Amino acid sequence: MNFHADYVPGPGTVLIWLSYDDNLDLFKLLISLTPAAMKPLRWSMEDRKRYASHFGEAMSEFGAGKSAEELDDLKVPLTLPVEDAAAVRDFLSKTIGTTAFARQPSSFTEPLLRAHGALSAALRAA
């Protein structure tokens, strides 16, 4: 898909832009969730797979054939259904609010904070 600065997502969807690395960190976090971690979220394995696939597919599409240096500067556009964006944003809100999160190194926390901010802004604009 060809994204440009004035691209407007369709009804019921939101557009967010994340760096390739932030996208990768969020993808890894989502796929690492255990059934026990998903239970309070009321997510099924299918939900987790769907949410993670948004981020994984975008990385594959926009990162293919690029060097490590190019990936450092790459911004990945993601068009998500509003419901999925809200579910991931709510998950990040709960994660960010934990004591365990606060003890993590900034290399772990900063990408998730940026993803949370991008999702929140996109949902406000929807």
Order of alpha helices (4+ residues) and beta strands (2+ residues): beta-alpha-alpha-alpha-alpha-beta-alpha-alpha-alpha
